[in-house]
Amino acid sequence: MKTAIVIGGGIIGLSSAYYLSRAGWQVTVIDKGNRRNNCSTGNAGYICPSHFVPLATPGIVSQGLKWMLNSRSPFYVQPRLSWPLIQWGIQFMRSATAQHVQASARPLRDIALFSMACYEDLKKEPGFDFFYAHDGMLEAVQTAENVHHAKETAAIARDLGLDAEWLDKDGVKAIEPDVEMNILGATWFRCDAHCNPEQLVQNLEEYLLKNGAELQADSEVTGFTKQNGVITQVQTDKGTHNADLVVLATGSWSREMAAKLDLSLPLVAGRGYSFLANASDFPLRRPVILTEGRVAVSPFEEQIRFGGTMEITAINTPPRYKRVEGIVQSAREFFPQLKLEQPKAEDIWYGYRPCSADGLPYIGRLQKTPNVIVATGHSMLGLSLGAGTGKLVAELAEEEKVSVDLGMFSPERFG
Ligand SMILES: Cc1cc2nc3c(=O)[nH]c(=O)nc-3n(C[C@H](O)[C@H](O)[C@H](O)COP(=O)(O)OP(=O)(O)OC[C@H]3O[C@@H](n4cnc5c(N)ncnc54)[C@H](O)[C@@H]3O)c2cc1C
C-alpha cells in the first residue's frame, strides 16, 4: 500500500487525508499540536464562492495604512525587522493590482464552487453530521460609498454566474425579520453556505480513525531525507517515517517547512479573534459580514460566533484583546438592540490565517521534489476551500486530471 505523510492536522491536512484515504493511501497525519490549537476550529465557517476577490487588492494597502494607527481597527501589521515580512510585504504590494484581482476571480470562484460541492457530498456520507446550511450570506453596509461598491460587486458576481442580489434595508428586513440592523442595505450572496467548523474537523478525524489512518499529535516535523530527488523519509522530534508521498499542509508555519524543502513560499500569519454568544438572544437566520467593521457573524444552531481582525504578527506574540473590543463595538453599531458584552479573555479564541503573498492559495505538486504536494496559504478561505483542496490533493496524488485549473495556485510561482 502507498504511504502518505500529511504534515498538519488543520482543515487542509485533514481534508487531504480524508480524500487520500478514500483513494486507497495509507495515511499518517502528523501535527505538532493537538489539532485544536490551530486556525481551523474557531473560524466563521463560511463556504463562500462570494469571496472571489483575493486579500491583495489595491484598496487594502491604503486602507491598511489608515487603520494601523488604531488599536481597535480590523487590520494591523506589527512593525518588526523581519526579512520574511519585508519580502512578503514587497510581493503583496506588487500583487495588489486591479489586473491581479480580475485574473483571480474565476480561479477563486471555480475552486470555491468545487469545494462547496465536495462539502455537500461529504454531508451525505455516513458518519458526517456537522451543521451545514446553504442559506446564503449577507454583506451588510453602512455608508453610501460602500453601497456603490457593494452594487458593483454584486454585478460582477452575477457576471461570474453567482447568485447575488443587492437588497435595500427593507429587503434585508424581509429575510431577517427578527433582528434590527443599522444599515443601508446588504448584498445577499445566495450562492454561499456555512458550517460548524468544530463539528466538521471532528467528523473528519472520526472517519480517518475508523478507516485505518494514523493521527499523531504533539509530534513536530523537523526535516526530510531526500534521495534521487524525492523525499524518502520525514523526520519528527519523535522518530522517522517512510513516505511515498508528503503533503505539506502546515498553515501559518508553512514558510519555514517549505524552506526545509528548498522552496521559497512567501507567507505570514494573520491573526484573527472570535468568540461565541447565545443565539437565543440574537435570532439571526444567516451569516452577516459587517463590512465597515470587517466582522463576520455566523449563527450556528444554539450559538452565534463573532469574528474578525487581521493582525499580521509573529506567531506567539501575546494576543491583543483590544482588537476584540473593536469587534464588539462594530457589532453594537450594526445591531443596535444587541446586548453584547466584551467576552472574558478565556472565552476568546484566536487563530493564525496562513496569508500568501498574493491572496491565492499554494496548491500543487513540486516540480523539483515531485513526491511533495503543497496545500497551504489559504488566508481567509481555508475552511471554504478545505474539502476541495483535499480532493485536489488526492487527484494530484493519483495523477488524475485535476477538477480545477491550478495554474494560478502553483506553489513555485514565487521561485
Ligand atoms: C477569525 C477567523 C475567521 C475565519 N473565518 C473563515 C471562514 O469563515 N471561512 C474560511 O474559509 N476561512 C476562515 N478563516 C480562515 C481559516 O480558518 C484558515 O484559512 C484555515 O483554518 C487554515 O487551515 P490550515 O489547515 O491551512 O491551517 P491550520 O488550521 O493552522 O493547521 C496547520 C497545522 O499544521 C501544524 N503544523 C505546523 N508546523 C508543523 C510541523 N513542523 N510539524 C507538525 N505539524 C505542524 C499546526 O500545529 C497546525 O495544526 C478564518 C480565520 C480566522 C482567524
Ligand as a Chemical Component Dictionary entry (heavy atoms), coordinates in Angstrom:
data_LIG
# 
_chem_comp.id                   LIG 
_chem_comp.type                 NON-POLYMER 
_chem_comp.pdbx_formal_charge   0 
_chem_comp.three_letter_code    LIG 
# 
loop_
_chem_comp_atom.comp_id 
_chem_comp_atom.atom_id 
_chem_comp_atom.alt_atom_id 
_chem_comp_atom.type_symbol 
_chem_comp_atom.charge 
_chem_comp_atom.model_Cartn_x 
_chem_comp_atom.model_Cartn_y 
_chem_comp_atom.model_Cartn_z 
_chem_comp_atom.pdbx_ordinal 
LIG C1  C1  C 0 -11.402 34.840 12.963 1  
LIG C2  C2  C 0 -11.249 33.948 11.746 2  
LIG C3  C3  C 0 -12.354 33.660 10.970 3  
LIG C4  C4  C 0 -12.218 32.895 9.818  4  
LIG N1  N1  N 0 -13.340 32.568 9.091  5  
LIG C5  C5  C 0 -13.228 31.809 7.974  6  
LIG C6  C6  C 0 -14.371 31.462 7.228  7  
LIG O1  O1  O 0 -15.500 31.798 7.571  8  
LIG N2  N2  N 0 -14.211 30.718 6.089  9  
LIG C7  C7  C 0 -12.961 30.327 5.663  10 
LIG O2  O2  O 0 -12.861 29.714 4.612  11 
LIG N3  N3  N 0 -11.848 30.608 6.403  12 
LIG C8  C8  C 0 -11.951 31.333 7.534  13 
LIG N4  N4  N 0 -10.842 31.634 8.259  14 
LIG C9  C9  C 0 -9.524  31.161 7.773  15 
LIG C10 C10 C 0 -9.343  29.661 8.061  16 
LIG O3  O3  O 0 -9.631  29.432 9.407  17 
LIG C11 C11 C 0 -7.914  29.245 7.706  18 
LIG O4  O4  O 0 -7.626  29.596 6.370  19 
LIG C12 C12 C 0 -7.741  27.726 7.854  20 
LIG O5  O5  O 0 -8.138  27.280 9.115  21 
LIG C13 C13 C 0 -6.297  27.322 7.592  22 
LIG O6  O6  O 0 -6.234  25.914 7.723  23 
LIG P1  P1  P 0 -4.865  25.146 7.647  24 
LIG O7  O7  O 0 -5.178  23.688 7.774  25 
LIG O8  O8  O 0 -4.106  25.610 6.451  26 
LIG O9  O9  O 0 -4.019  25.677 8.904  27 
LIG P2  P2  P 0 -4.159  25.334 10.454 28 
LIG O10 O10 O 0 -5.557  25.060 10.845 29 
LIG O11 O11 O 0 -3.454  26.394 11.219 30 
LIG O12 O12 O 0 -3.374  23.961 10.586 31 
LIG C14 C14 C 0 -1.985  23.864 10.371 32 
LIG C15 C15 C 0 -1.466  22.765 11.270 33 
LIG O13 O13 O 0 -0.095  22.480 10.953 34 
LIG C16 C16 C 0 0.542   22.084 12.135 35 
LIG N5  N5  N 0 1.996   22.231 11.974 36 
LIG C17 C17 C 0 2.675   23.350 11.646 37 
LIG N6  N6  N 0 4.002   23.098 11.578 38 
LIG C18 C18 C 0 4.166   21.791 11.869 39 
LIG C19 C19 C 0 5.300   20.944 11.976 40 
LIG N7  N7  N 0 6.550   21.364 11.778 41 
LIG N8  N8  N 0 5.097   19.631 12.305 42 
LIG C20 C20 C 0 3.846   19.148 12.518 43 
LIG N9  N9  N 0 2.724   19.933 12.439 44 
LIG C21 C21 C 0 2.894   21.229 12.113 45 
LIG C22 C22 C 0 -0.021  23.041 13.188 46 
LIG O14 O14 O 0 0.139   22.530 14.502 47 
LIG C23 C23 C 0 -1.485  23.141 12.758 48 
LIG O15 O15 O 0 -2.321  22.238 13.459 49 
LIG C24 C24 C 0 -10.943 32.383 9.433  50 
LIG C25 C25 C 0 -9.829  32.648 10.239 51 
LIG C26 C26 C 0 -9.967  33.417 11.387 52 
LIG C27 C27 C 0 -8.763  33.680 12.228 53 
# 
loop_
_chem_comp_bond.comp_id 
_chem_comp_bond.atom_id_1 
_chem_comp_bond.atom_id_2 
_chem_comp_bond.value_order 
_chem_comp_bond.pdbx_ordinal 
LIG C1  C2  SING 1  
LIG C2  C3  SING 2  
LIG C2  C26 DOUB 3  
LIG C3  C4  DOUB 4  
LIG C4  N1  SING 5  
LIG C4  C24 SING 6  
LIG N1  C5  DOUB 7  
LIG C5  C6  SING 8  
LIG C5  C8  SING 9  
LIG C6  O1  DOUB 10 
LIG C6  N2  SING 11 
LIG N2  C7  SING 12 
LIG C7  O2  DOUB 13 
LIG C7  N3  SING 14 
LIG N3  C8  DOUB 15 
LIG C8  N4  SING 16 
LIG N4  C9  SING 17 
LIG N4  C24 SING 18 
LIG C9  C10 SING 19 
LIG C10 O3  SING 20 
LIG C10 C11 SING 21 
LIG C11 O4  SING 22 
LIG C11 C12 SING 23 
LIG C12 O5  SING 24 
LIG C12 C13 SING 25 
LIG C13 O6  SING 26 
LIG O6  P1  SING 27 
LIG P1  O7  DOUB 28 
LIG P1  O8  SING 29 
LIG P1  O9  SING 30 
LIG O9  P2  SING 31 
LIG P2  O10 DOUB 32 
LIG P2  O11 SING 33 
LIG P2  O12 SING 34 
LIG O12 C14 SING 35 
LIG C14 C15 SING 36 
LIG C15 O13 SING 37 
LIG C15 C23 SING 38 
LIG O13 C16 SING 39 
LIG C16 N5  SING 40 
LIG C16 C22 SING 41 
LIG N5  C17 SING 42 
LIG N5  C21 SING 43 
LIG C17 N6  DOUB 44 
LIG N6  C18 SING 45 
LIG C18 C19 SING 46 
LIG C18 C21 DOUB 47 
LIG C19 N7  SING 48 
LIG C19 N8  DOUB 49 
LIG N8  C20 SING 50 
LIG C20 N9  DOUB 51 
LIG N9  C21 SING 52 
LIG C22 O14 SING 53 
LIG C22 C23 SING 54 
LIG C23 O15 SING 55 
LIG C24 C25 DOUB 56 
LIG C25 C26 SING 57 
LIG C26 C27 SING 58 
# 
